Amino acid sequence: MRHRIKGTKLGKDIKGRKTLFRNLAISLILEEQIKTTQTKAKVTKSVVDSLISKAKEGNLSTRRLLISRLGNQKAAAKLIENLAPRFSDRIGGFTRIIKIGNRFSDSSPMAILQLVKMEKKTPKEIKKLEKEKIKERRVNRLEKKTKKKAVKKEGEEKIVKKPAKKVI
């Protein structure tokens, strides 16, 4: 029985949960929208809302606290400089969860977790953006591979071009 035990375990120990929610929070803060399961989205929502509330203070001690909790200076800076002023008139409820159906592979319920003050996008638009991101990643991978091949070819040419020893 789980009497007086808060939170969902998600099949992880405490360190695994903390890192999971830290990574999800960083992704949400930097990209302002993430796609994850509904249970992870529900827990991450409370984590990010508390971080944004803390960032509204905007002094040095809160900046240090956010850096220690997130472990990412970019995310902490964005929280204090961009998101806190954007949500200065709101008391709470900085994130929203949009349910988008089940995942194809294991049929787990999926959701989109996004910050409130951004454009609402339909699931079709979101899928379109995801396809574009996938294409960009493929192009980046191909560019990296071609660069590596070019470097290898240059390295091979240098090895082949070593002067031969003279035999007397």
N, C-alpha and C positions, 0 to 999 in steps of 0.2 A: 504494500500500500504506500501511496505517495502523500501521506498527510503532511501538510505544512511545508511542502517542497515546491518552490516556485520554478517556473520556466520549463522549457522543453529540452530534452537531452539530445535529440537528433542523432543518437547512436555514437556520441563522442564523449570523451572525458572533458574535464573543465578547461584544460589548456587548448584542446582542439576546438571547443566551442568559442573560446575567447579569440583565437586567431581567425576562425571562420567569420565571426561577426565583425572583427576589426577589418578584415580584407573586404567584406561586403560593404561596410561603412565607407571605407576609402574609395572604393569603386563608385558608390553612389554619390559621394561628395564631388569627385573629380568629373564624372561623366553625367551626373544629374539624373540618370535613369539606368536601371539594371533589370535584367530578366533572371528570375530565380524561382524556387518553389514557394508555395504559399506559406508554409510554416516558417521557412527561413525569412521570408519577407516580413511576416508579422513580428518576429523578434528583432530583426534589423531596424524596423520602423521605430521601435521604442529607443533603441541605441542611438540612432541618428537624431531623433527629436531631442533627446537629452543633450547631445553634443552641440546642436544648433542653439538650444536655450543657453547653454554655458558660453557659447561664442559671442552672444549678444553683449556680454560684459565688456569684451574687447580690450582688456588690459594685459600687461605682461604675464601676470601669474596665470591667467586663463589660457594664454597662448602656450605657455610651458606645459600646462595641464593637458591641453589638447594634443600637443606633440607627444607627450608621454603615453596618452591613451591610444592614439592612432599610430604612432611610430612613423609618421610621414609628415615632413615639413610642408610639402606642397598642399596637402589636404588641409592641414591646420591653417595655413595662410589663406587658402580659398574660403574656409569657413569664416574667418574673422573679417577678411577684406571684402568678399563678395556676398556670401550668403547671409551673414548676420545683418548687414544693412537692408538687404532685400526683404528679410522677414522681420524687420524692426517693429512693424505695426501689428504683427500677429502674436497672440499669446501662446499658441501651440498648434499642433496639427500641421507640421511642415511637410509631411510626406503623404502620398496616397498609394494605395494598392489597387491595381487593375487586374482582375482575373482574366486569363486568356485561354483557359482550357487545359487539357491534359497533354503531357509530353508523349510523343509517339513511342519512344522506346520502352518506357516502363509505366506509362499511364499515370504518372504522378501529377497532381494539380500544379500548374504553373501560374505565375503572376509577374506583373511588371511593377516594380517599386520605383517611384519617381518623386521628385520634389514638386511641391504644389504650384509654385509660381513659374510654370513653364507651359509651353503650348501643349494642349492635349492632342495626342496622336492616336489615330485609330489603330487597331491591331494590324490591318493591312499595310498601313504606312510604316509601322514598326518592322514588319517582316521585310518590306522593301529596303529599309535602311540596313537591316541585318545582312541581307544579301549583298548590298553594296560594300559593307564592311568586310565580308568574306572575300569578295573580289579584290579589294584593296590588299588584304592580307596575302592572297595568292600572288598578286603582282609583286609585293614586297619580298616574299619568299623567293620568287624566281629571280629577282634582282640580286638578292644575297647569294643565291647559288651561282649565278653567272659571274659575280665578282670573285667568289671563291675559286671557280674554275680558271678565271683569268689569272689570279694570283698563283695558282698551282702551275699553270702553263708557264708563267714567267719564271717560277722557281725551277721547273724542269729544264727550261732553256739555259738557265744559269749553270745548272749542274752539267749539262751536256757540253757547254762551251768551255769547260776547263781545258787548259792546254795539256796535250798529251806528252808523256815523258819520251825523251829521245833515247833510242837504243843504239849503242855503239858496237 
